[in-house]
Amino acid sequence: MLNKMMITCESATIFVSQKEEHRLNLSNRIKLFFHLAMCKFCRLFENQNQFIIHQLKHTTSNASLSEIEKEVLQNKINSEMKK
């Protein structure tokens, strides 16, 4: 059973990111809790992720693109999607 509770750092980072977007199910929350209790690197990732999310939510910008810039960007996106 303990083996089923252990997750990799890769899974932990995915769970941390998902946790910010929506609520994890109980099983994944428990797995993440145990992993974070043991892994200082994933705890650091979680702290950094929370900081970035917090900063993004509290950042305002009046920057905007001109119509020409929007068209150039859209063309680049379309050409990349065709590849």
Protein Blocks (a to p, Z undefined) as FASTA:
>chain_A
ZZmmpccfklmmmmmmmmmmmccdfklmmmmmmmmmmmmklmmmmmmmmmmmmmmmmpcc
fbdcdfklmmmmmmmmmmmmmZZ
